[in-house]
Amino acid sequence: MKTKALILFSGLLLSLLIVSCEREIEIDLGENEETIVVEGIIEAGGNPRVLVSKNRGFFNNFPSDIVALLDTFILQDAEVSVSVGQDTFPLTFVFNLLEYPFAYYTTNALVGEVGKTYYLTVQALGKTATARTTIPPPVPVDSLYFGLNVFDVNEDSLGFLYATYKDPDTLGNAYRLYAKKSSEAQYFPVNGAITNDDFINGKNVTFFSGQSNKPFAVQDTFIDQNFFYRLGDTIQIKFCSIGNREFEFYNTFEAALGTNGNPFASPIIIKSNIEGGLGVWCGQSYFSDTLIATQ
């Protein structure tokens, strides 16, 4: 009986200690400081395209439609310019529902060239953000072919795009793959198909990939629509060469995106090449090719 009484007393004492240790803690997160966010690309043979927005508070609601998104986060009255050599080109805001990201700054007067360095300046929110990027030379893809999904021995129609290339024997090269099917209007980057030459310098490389990531893609039939290619698909690629600082942004961005919503994942700091803001300003060249998926 003494033992049972002692256990009961200990349990009551522990309960009292737990209750007495409860304390309501309030954390003041402070006001969200507005920051310029840039997603800009200048491609060899193409015009600059710069999306300018601002950051969002962690607990703020995200707009559910494109009009609210434009009004809330997209900065439509920024002063944006790109300089190369002694010339400076002001960029104009355009809204084009036929080409993602729909709203961006651009100019037809400037066309990207391999080997040149481009300086971006964005003035908005009473602040100035700057960045520079250089367009590296393209690296060709030596072969392109289709292979069935090796992870499913019963698969007879769905598979991956395979590509091989030779990395130049100088360190500092980085790559990002864009792809689309012939039925699609626009190229989009392939998630995970980004690398630099830290471990492959000067070597022959073979990689495989699924389809590119389409914004607002319907997720009803994951395998058919959003990941694997199918026999008979006509696949078009752009194998892009980018700089290492730009690679670090996309690499850390994709890593952070992959852990989004995971309470057990370690925080990932996205490495931006924007001074005075967040995001990326990326110069890129590309090698393009087309493949019809056959066995």
C-alpha positions, 0 to 999 in steps of 0.5 A, a space after each residue: 500500500 505504501 508503494 502505491 501511495 508513493 506512486 500516486 503522490 509522485 504522479 500528482 506532484 509531477 502533474 502539478 509541476 507540469 501545470 505550474 511550468 506552463 507559461 504563455 509566450 508571445 513573440 513579436 515578429 515585428 513589421 515585414 520590411 519590404 525588399 526588392 525581389 528580382 527574377 531576371 534573365 538575359 539570353 544569348 540572342 534574346 532580349 532581357 526579361 526582368 520580373 520585379 516584385 517584393 517579398 511577402 510576410 510569412 503569415 500574409 495570405 498569398 493572392 489566389 488570382 493573377 490580378 490580385 498577385 499583380 496588384 499586391 506583389 508585382 512592382 509595375 512602376 519600378 525604374 529598371 535598366 541594363 548596362 553593357 559597356 558604355 551603353 544603358 538601356 531602360 526597360 519597359 513594363 509589359 503585361 503578356 498573358 501568352 508568355 509566363 511570367 506574364 508581367 516583366 520589364 524588357 526592351 527590344 533594343 538590347 540583345 544578349 551576346 556571349 562573353 559580354 557582362 550585363 549590369 542590372 539596376 532596379 529602383 523601387 520601394 525607395 531602394 536600389 538593387 543591382 547585379 551583374 552577370 556574364 553570358 558564358 559560351 554554350 556547351 553542345 549536347 553530343 547525343 539525345 535519346 529516349 529510354 523507358 522507366 528503368 524503375 518499373 520493369 513492366 513499363 512499356 511506354 513511359 520514360 526519360 530523356 537521356 543526354 550526354 555532353 562533354 564538360 570543358 576542362 576549365 573549372 567554373 562551368 554550370 548548366 541548367 536544362 529547359 525542355 518542352 514537348 512540341 505541343 507546348 508553347 514555352 520552354 520551362 526549366 526541369 526541376 533537379 536538372 541543374 549542375 556545375 562541374 565541381 565533380 565532372 570537370 573535363 569529363 563526359 557526362 550522361 544524365 536523364 530527366 523527366 518533363 519540365 515544371 509547368 506553372 499551374 500544372 494540373 496534378 490529376 494524372 501525375 505520371 502521364 502529364 507532369 513527369 514522364 515522357 511517352 513514346 511518340 512525344 516530340 521533345 525539345 530541349 535548351 541546354 543552358 550554360 550559366 555562371 556559378 553564382 547563378 547556379 548557386 541561386 537556382 540550386 539553393 532555391 530548388 533545395 528550399 522548394 523541395 523542403 517546403 512544408 517539411 517541419 523536420 528539414 533544416 533551413 536552407 539559405 537561398 544564395 542570391 546574386 542581387 545586391 540590395 535585394 533578393 533573387 537572381 540576374 542570370 546570363 545564359 546561352 544555350 544549345 538546342 535540339 529535338 528528339 522524337 521518343 522512340 525505342 
